[in-house]
Amino acid sequence: MKIRRIAGFAASVAVGALVLTACSSTPSSTSSTGSGGKSTGVITDWSSEPQNPLIPTNTSEVGGAKVLENLFAGLEYYDAKGAPKNEVADSITTKDAQTYTIKLKSGWKFTNGEAVTSKSFVDAWNFGATTLPNVPQQLLNSFFQPIEGYSDVTVPDPADSTKFLAPTAKTMSGLVVVDDTTFTVKLAKAESDFPLQLGYSAFYPLPQAAYKDMAAFGENPIGDGPYKFAKKGAWQHNVAIDVVPNADYAGDRVAQNGGVSFKFYATLDAAYNDLLADQLDVLDSIPDSAYGTFQKELGNRAVNTPSAIFQSFTIPQALAHFSGAEGKLRRQAISLAVNRTEITKTIFQGTRTPARDFTSPVIAGWSDSIPGNDVLTFDAAKAKDLWKQADAISPWSGTFTIAYNTDGGHQAWVDAVTNSLKNTLGIAAEGNPVATFGDFRTQLTARTIKGAFRSGWQADYPGLYDFLGPLYGTGAGSNNGVYSNPQVDSLLKEGLAATSIADANKKFDSVQEILFKDLPAIPLWYSNVTAGSSTLVSNVQFGWDSFPLLYKVTKKG
């Protein structure tokens, strides 16, 4: 999996290589309106201490990513619904979905006055792709793998690698600077959704000043986005990061307030209490303890809508009784035996939305009517009949188990699902608890888990392929169930090679039709954005990725 934004607080959401994501047919942009006025006030926003210095290619968790999104402008940005909009890019064109020509808007500047040019992007991408001796690989390094020459990147002098010097001695051959406002990108193979990725933080530009001392730059980053650090040293570790509007920003995300203070909290409960007391303006993750009360307590300032997190449990292909004709019958029976509506209502108190596919409703091209998705609707009678048909092929024996990490808040839903299987199918079913997420991941990658296991995905970028290829392509990095279907592989390749997203999505929908027959994973639900705002702010909206659109928020001074 391409590592994305790992949540700092994830009571019932998986993190790391099994991060979950999703949504419903409702728009992903939501708003809560307070008593805001003239937009001169400074917004206080809940966050968490960034894991690393604020370097775009080395930031994969929410605390750092949220700050970077406001400090930097990339070739594109994503609007509230996840649609890519040109920002620094004037145009991104291709004839074959393999070679892309990117033209930049002229006059764009970093906050130190340096011009943003083609070289600003090309050097940054080569830096992100470089594996430096004695230095941990950049966390978002894998995003550059599709570019031709990715494996050839080297540093000029290994002895100086700790300085993060750039440009590298050998750069990716697929990146060519034509002039200050034009560069080309050649991929190793066609990828129609490559442009969709270009609003992600891995692809932000960097000023030349960054390469003199990248670690120091990460403490006081120089961006080109709607905000900038309020002053040198604006990052008060474990306390807050303060940013102010960038008066020279030339894009669509112009700040409508006097700045943002990202406040770091040790617990979500403390943040929620501050929200109720108007000591915090924006909170984009309601604590479990308030699931049943926050909508009443916040009224129209509460938000509870689907997000880009898909949750499921995977049944390995090699598991006894779950391959061939018998396996298909049993997988369908299990899916039909899960009452998603009841579980999302009683266990999650309406903060999850029952799944209708393998992707997310916040993604453009999403459909709730993929042929075969009726297996996601609870039907006890049909489930029993299919299980009986499977028993006629080979009688069932043993206990069906679902592995999960106990430090992630998953026990309640696993117990509910296994109880549903016991009651509907009349079989022994139970959870298989693993103490920590680290232990769970170790067992998963070693293929030592003997039964089913919880799984899911959080989007790297707003594209359908991102939910399908990494999980269900033969040999894909996050295909932990070792699923393989030549038809799926072929359709995934055809989708990537398509010259338009619309044509690509048709192929990806066909992939899902096959997945509904094979059910390598059992779709469960999409996680919702559960959020709220104080009475002091207005125009609070949350985007497709659950992040608040802070530049839109207004507050009286």
Steps between C-alpha positions, in 0.01 A plus 500: 500500500611851436516638851258783542384709791512281807259632760642602832182381677343185358285322752312296244679585178796294382830672432810430294475251217142415587358846535128506419296755299161582344172692454137498378295658226484826694753772416828487689492874559306593809472821693412621845415861555568701812483871571802604298548848363787695348774255413783644710507249784753220540348151475598237754505151351550164671809313389780281630876552523650415157711186504783649293630836379253649251646362178225409249653173379564382857162575657239226513297576813209735559673753726771586249292455186233744616760774551676431170172514309464861610864604458547363149334522161555212259427459132141433608287516810189297579171679551254395770364217285845371405505644149851606394535868414806659341694710749863567397440301180353685206444173313577128524465319168574160348424307184578153628466509883874430520674826409356813659580861418458736795489877453517731801341836567759773489574731790445245778735547798612333819464710814874582491450668162652216294312424177314169476627343178508164327828432681324555835283197426755281322766541771245435775377183331854372443575572864191308607598204284856486630600229743780655702777295666471495880175700482150348523316494169251782450161374617327595175782370281275241334287767332785557255532134400284541186746753353752366251846476654378480860740219587802686359499800735824546697654767721804706389716403795396233753728662758277809486169314492398617846487853357224388260689670217322557170487465212600136501788368294259305285138605476192330364524485122124546478521858630616763251506875558407671170503856633411689816129435457496167314616150587411150383440182693541159337369201693633148473153398377171671433300618802185693423450607859850646544365858474260423788799442726663837436310686771648272765773635728768267361501712185540846656787720374797603716709817491875464440556628855361169633793293377760688704371332816179304450453419869524870592265584214247255645496697825430828317360405158478743211193428291295655222150441636222705660680525837855538632661462840410797722868538581816294519449253781121504463504127568480469879559128536221312675305825532402659167598623154388850405455609138383825341363580153752516215425833331684390185298181449347511153261203501136424579555408867538854629480516882174646625628546855790647694691174528487157660640364824533121483462394864644167610299291745596186690143367486194553286285533810698806609462652155126433497455666839683807367273500196192504722651790697588697182870462581550308175340598169529191280520132597503239222487186716237455770608266785322166540364616835291769326366297205157477657479863611702728272226565244261609773765703681625678188177524303558641152870531579533119500617308192444128439541398136691226314870544432765332288551197727390151392482220759476128441630163612705279272467123460832362367480305178682201646268466799333158515143493362542843334632421153329382183123466467462417869697807597289738290182367659638537851635850439164615367318335791724676753450838333122454498507398868647834615239759597699813416212737566445368851869495589571852377200623696554316828878457522610820328190706583461614142862610449551240227313455172426148365717423197354468151826429318876453546597869471354821646202726426719810519693391193389630159354214298375312807184296449262335745356274231788275392346169382537241773503738798178346629731268697550798733135498606413289805298194394501222758294255294721530192815480711383173657410355161842585347680357803296180463597480132866534598461225759374271224837544330705459817354500855612790717706436811691716741465860618491809280728768648571867427837629620531858625734713713360570845665845521286630213148485647379222269369242746141626511437476127691172463285351778186633329598353162598160640180485708304572184676212325430266792133595519436497126715212376504290815879471505768569759647846440714726715757778500872427499656781709860608444650726767640784290477641151870427453454133589193482277694644205790262561272199495318632197810553288641163613170335395473329839141602574294184451156652451345820368631840611380858511607713205418815308644803328545874530536684171831646392325708238139528374504221242317166480815313400664587830243283683535208258846452352702502823266251669380261231760502221708182487811552712400854602667636812185501715340184355526324835239240412717391202205538264568446131267521202639551146183682395539747784867556412414557135220746575719692745767540231241600241360758739841654564573507128173677417541857379217639712391451861145427385618213280733381775218495754291276275780243516528541877125446538544177305773403744252546784243280328754219514590582860135467600505147360834401653476706823871489591399747772159555656411873477356630828463879522653839436630704792331836540645842561390572855582861573383827641571870544465770764236773509766754401561392142307473174543331161650184647526233231665159491648359182500158337800399714336606830729803534336835579532760223656748739554773244121531469430541872414848628514638853451838659822666613 
